[in-house]
Amino acid sequence: MPGSSIAASDLLRIGSRAVIWGIVAIVAILSLTALMLFLNLPDANAFNARVERVFVENADLTSQTDIKLLEILAQSGTAFSETLVSYRVVIFVLLVFATGLLVTSFVVIVILITLNRRMALVEKQGLTISQLVIDRATNSVAINDMVFSLTPAAVETLAALAEARLDDDVLTGAALEALISGRTEADCDEAAGATRIKRLRDSLGNQLISEVLVKNIARQGYVLAIDSKVISLR
């Protein structure tokens, strides 16, 4: 399917560009914020400069009390300077941490959006299966390079759906139950076939494969959403 492959490659390329530009934008915004914040922080030596000015302009303060007061002011200036330095370090660490969180969150969001789009694409166009081998002897099914061990009932359900797909038929729940049990379709219940489909999906386990492989067509029934040429029954 060239169309789907082109769409998938375009989607991947757009997603990669969005991630790169998003990360660049986050780093740029936070870098600008950090620059503005550090530029607007008061100078660590501003208080010391003011204390020094007091010393210079008040040289006549020679009493013991005045000298003690000036020493206290000088010590306060030193403490203020050390506090501002520690604040700068804390702010820098917090900004780095915030950048990491925002980048991680952005990448995760983009990945989730991309995965959701791919899931929608798969659900719309069907699952690409190159080989489906059903082995009744070992109660297993091989889908591409994945092998699933199923219950005998699940294998019979999948085999019935595969045979119907080979004949280009769509099976209702009653028709599926009749085909497996050997009874007439009139004697079978629609819910019984639906129960078999549910158990088959539960046995496959992989939600993507089970939901996309077995399609439920409204008012028609169940069908395998794959090419009949890739089906092999043993």
C-alpha positions, 0 to 999 in steps of 0.5 A: 500500500504505497499511500499508507507508507507515504502517509506513515513516513510523512507523519514520522518526518513531521513528528520528528521535526515537531519534537526538534523544534519543540525542544529548541523552543523550550530550551530557548524560552527557559534560557531567555527566562534564566538570563532575564532573571539573573540580570535582574537579581541584585548585585551580590556586592551591592550591600558591601559597597554601601557599607564601604561607603558608610565607612568612607563617609563617616570616618569620624565614627571612632567610638567603640559602639560605632565601630561595633555597628560598622562591623555588624554591617560589614558582616551582614553585607558578607552574609547577604553576598553569600546568600545571593550566590547560593540563590543563584545556584539554586535558581540555576539547578531549578531551571535545569530541572524544569527544562528537563521536565518540560522536554521530557513531557513534550517528547512523551506528548508527541510520542503519544500523539504519534502513536494514536495517529498510527493506531488510527491509521492501522484501524482505518487501513487494516493490520499489515499481515504477511503471513497467518499460519494456523496449526491445529495440531499444536493449537498455535497461530503464527502472525508474521513473526509472532507465535501465539499459543491458543486454546483448542476452542480459540484455534477452532474459532480462528480457523473457522474465520480463516476458512470463511475469509478464504471463501470471502464470507462474513460470519454472523455469531450464529453462523460461526457457532453453527460452523464450529459445533456442527449444528444448524444455524437456526439452533445456534445463538448469536451470543454464543458466536460473540462469546467465542470471538471474545475468548479468541481476542482474550487468547491472543492477548495483544490488543492491537492484533486482536482488535484489528485482526478480527473485524466486526462489521455492523449488521453483517458479522465477523471477518478477518481483516487480512488478505486471503492469500496470506492464510495457511491452515494446517 
